[in-house]
Amino acid sequence: MRNDKTVRYPVDALRTFARELLERAGVRNDITRDTAEVLLDGDLLGHTTHGLALLAPYLEELDNGRMTKSGEPSVRSSRPAAQIWDGHRLPGPWLTLRALDAAMTMARQCGTGTVVVARSHHIACLAAYLKRATDQGLVAIIESSDPTVMAVAPHGGVTPIITPNPIAAGLPTSGDPILIDVSTSITSMGYAKQQMLAGKRLPGPWLIDADGAPTNDPSALFDEPTGALLPLGGIDAGHKGFALGLLIEAMTAGLAGHGRADPPAGWGATVFVQAIDPEAFGGIDAFKRQLDHLAEEAHHSAPRAGVDRVRLPGERGLQGYREQLAHGVALYSSILPALAPWAEKYGVDLPARLR
């Protein structure tokens, strides 16, 4: 969700701040660079719960030895267009970028390439990776599950069994790419917690309490006895979101051979990364012609009452990205206070605000 605060910080100062904290925590230099970049891109795209808001919990994981500071993933199996990695709980943003690089290389050779990563740490904002592929005329699909977290109830049930299980896709067009990033639950755990800490209710009955009653009170997800997130579609049509959530489980944990059937290893991720080269199919020009047509039809669709215009997925995020690059990042108000103790611990100055 986009932040409406007016306090802004220079992009370069936030990037340097994040890198210095990770470096002082002992993370290898190239991993700090990529992790800081992905987290910052999350905020630039307006995903305030999956940007620098994650840096404090990442630092805690590093401090407690639950996130690996250096090393390389192990390739457990490799074929011309498919690989399976053990991520050894390395930082998820760095691992996912490496997986995307490998998938894109395979896609240029074979038309498609897929890397599945078991035992990654958390991978942050999925949308933050997509433009790296679409800028090269490639389609990217990224999916993630956390085998040790249970927050989403199956449709018709009360007991949570899976995570929000997001899926993201980047689709090149002749203009801005279409950037899809959605959870298979109505909302994320991060947004629910953000709203709870702010003393706010959710926009709708997106949760159920411990008795299975729909509620918009985010504390139902965290207070004992705990409730659960509803699948995408809610009480009435949640069978659709639950089905998609199961698909993500299959494409991540199933293909990785590592998931909920195994002993828990802590907060992290199992990741599916796929790149597709349209040139191996109908061609990139034909691909863009089809997507351009859809984009034009969507933009010319008559908006319903209360809507100014129809937008494509990622359109608002890219607009905000450019605006914040030019005028500074409007950080959510709780992010820097959460990082202040870590800045003091590691002797790093907090970034100065622009206004």
N, C-alpha and C positions, 0 to 999 in steps of 0.2 A: 504494500500500500504506500502511496506517495506521501511524503512528509509535508506538512503545511507550515512548518516553522520558518522563520525569517533569518535565523542565525546561520551564517554560511562560513565555510572554511575552504582555503585554497586547495585545489586538487593535489598539487605537488607536495604540499605540506602534509596532507593526510597520507599520501603514498609513502613518503619518507618516514613518517611517524610509525606506520604499520610495519614497515620493513625493519626499522630500528628495534622495535619491541620484539619481533620474531628473532632477529639476529642476537639480541641480548639473551633471549631464551635458549640460544644454542642451536638454532635451526641453520642448516647449510644455506649459503648465500643464494644459490639459484632457486632453491625452494622458497625462501623468504620473498624473493622478487615476484614469483608467479602467484604465490598465495596472497600477497598484499594486493596485487593487480586484480585478481578475481574478486576479492572482497570489496575493493573500491568500486569495481565495475557494477557490483550488485547495487550499491547505493546510487551510483550514477543512473542506473536504469530504474530506480525507484523502488527496489526490493529492500526496504529498510530493515526487515527482519533477517535477511540473508546476506547482508553486506558486512560492514565493519561491526555490526552488533554481534557477530560471531567471533570477533577477535579475542574478547575477554575469555569466553569459554574455551577457545583454542589454546590460549596461553595457560589456562588451568590444566587442560589435558597434557600439554607439554611439561608443565611443572610436576605433574604427578606421574609422568612416564607412560601415559596412555596414548600419546601420539609420538611417532618416531621422528627424530630430528634429522636424520640423514640416511642414505642408503639408496637402493634401487629396487624396483619391482622385479620379481622373478617371473619369467615366462614359463608357464607350466605346459603349454601346448601351443604350437604355431603351425598354421596352414597358410596358403597364399592369401586368403581373404578372412581369416579368423584367428584370433589369439585369445588365450586365457592367462591372466596375470594373478599373482599373489602380491597384493599391495603392501604387505607387512606393516599396516597401519601408518603408512606415511601420510602427510597432509593431502587431503582429497583434492584441493584445487590443483596442486602440482601434478598429482597422478592423473587426473582427468585431462589436463592439457597434454600430457605425454601420450595418453591413450588416444586422444583426438588426433594428435600428430601421426601416430602409427596407423590409425584407421584411415586418415586421408591419404597417406602414402599407398596403402593397399587399394583404396578406391580408385586412385589414378591408374593403377596397374590392372586391377581386376573388375572395375566398375563399382565394387562395394567393398567395404572393409569393416570388420567388427572386432572390438576389444571388450572383453568382459573382465572386470577387476573384482576379485574377492579380497576381503579384509583391507579395504581402503578406509581411511578416516573420512569424516564428514566432508562433502564436496561443495557446500555453500550454494550459491544461486546458479541454477542450471542455465538460465538465459545468458549468463555472463560468458559462456563458452561459444555461443552459436555463431556470432558474427565472424569469428576466426575462420569458419568454414564457408559461410555464404560469401565472404569477400573474395574467396577463391573459386566461386561458382559451384560449390559443393553443397549438398544437403547434409545436415547433421541431425542425428537423433540421440538424445541422452536420457537415460532412465536411472532411477536410484531407489533403493530400499535400504532400510536399516534393520538387520535381522535380530537386533536385541531390544528394539522398542516396539511396544504394542499400544497403539493409540486410536485406531479406527475400528469400529465395530462392523461386522458383516451385516448386510442388509437383513433386517428382521431380528437381529441379535442385540445383545447388550454388552457382552464381554468383548473388549477390543482384542484384535489378533494381528493387525498389520500396521504399518506406518502410512503416512499420507501418500507415499509412493509417487513422486512427481515424474512427469514426462515432459521433455522439451524438444522442439524441432525448429531448425533454422532453414528457411526456404528462400533461395535467391530470387529476386525479381530484377526488372530493369532499373528500379529505384531502390528505396530502402527494402531490406529483406523483411519477410514475415517471420517474427520471432514468437514462437508458442512456448509457454512455460506454465503448466497447470498441474495441480495436485489432483489425485483421484479421490481425495476427500474434499469436502466443501471448502475447508480452509486448512492452514498449516498450524502446527503446534506453536511455532514461533509467533505467529500473529495472535493466537489466542492468549499466549502468555504476555505479549506486549500490551494487549488491551486490558488484561487483568491487572497488571502492574500500574496501568494508567487509571484504574478505577472505572473502566468503561465496559459497556455491554457490546456483544457482537451485533452486527447489523441484522441478523435473523437467527432463528432457532437452528443453529448449525451443529449443536452438540446434543447428546442425551445425558441425563444424569444417571446415577447408579441404579435407579429404578426403571430406566428406559424412557423417561419422559423428555420430549424435546425442550431445549432451553437455549437462551442466548447469553447465559451467565458463564463467562470463560473459566471461572473458578471451579466449575463442575469437572473440568479436565485435570485439575491439580489437587483439589482437596479430597480427603478421605471421607467416605468411600468414593472412589473416582468414577467418573462417567467416561464418555468416549466421543471422539469426533465422528460425525456422520459421513458416510461415503458421498461423493458427488451425486447430486440428485435428491439428497435429503430423505426424509421419511417416506415421501411418495414415490420417488424414482431412484432410490439409492442402489437398486439392483444393478444399474448401469455403472455407477462409480465403483461399486464393489467388484464387478466383473473386470473393469479396467485395472483395479488394484491387483487382482489376482494375475492378470497378464503381466504386469510389471514384476511381480514376484517371480514368475516363470522366467522372464527374460533376464533378470538379475540373479537371484539366488539359484534358480533352477539351472541356468546355463553355467553359472559359476561352480555349481556343486557345493555351495556353502551358503547357509542361511539359517532359518529358524529351527531346523532339525538338529543343529549343532550347538555345542555349549556356547553360551554368550561370551563375547569378548569385549563388550563395552561399546559406547556410542561410536558409530561409524557408518559405513555404507558398503553395499555391494552395487556395482556400477555397470551399466550397459552403454557402450559408446559405439555408434555406427555412423559411417560416412558413405554417401552415395554420389557417384559422379554421373550427372545427367548425360554427359557425352557418351556414356556406354549404352544409353537407351535411345530416347528420341532426339537427344542433343540439347545443349544448354539454351540455345536460341528458342527452340520449340518449347522447352520447359518454361522459360521466362514469358513467352507469348501466352501460354495458358494461365500462368499465375498473374500476369499483368491484367488479363481480361477479368479474372475473378476479383482482383483488387479494384478495378474500375467499376465493376458491377456493385461491389459492396459500398464503395464511396458514393455511388449514385442512388443507392437504396434510400427511399423516403424514410427519415427518422421518425420513430414513434414519439408521442407526446413526452416532453421532459428530456429528450435526448437532442443535443445540438447537431451531431453528425455521427454517422457510422464510422468506426475506426477498425483497423485491422490489428490483430495481435502483434504487440511490440511497437506499434506506432507511437503511443504516448510515451513509452519507455525511451525510445530513441530520441524523441523530441526533448524529453527531460535530460537525457544524456548530454546532448549538445548544449542545452541551456546551462547545465551545471558545469560543464567544462569551461564555458565562457564566464560564468558569474559566481562560481564557487558551489560547493556541495552543501545542501541543506540537510545536515545530519539530524537524525531523530534525537530528541532531547536526552534520552537515557544512555546514549552510546558512550560519550566521553566520560561521564561520571563513573561508568562501569570500568573504564580503562584507566582512570586516574590512579588507583592503587598499583596497577602494573607499571605505569609510567614512573611512579615513585620508587618501586622495587628495583627497576632496571636503570634508573637515572636518565630517563628520556623526557624531554620537555613536551608538554602538551601543545598541540598546534594552536596558533593564534587565530582568532576568528576574524573574518573580513568585516562583519558588522553585526 
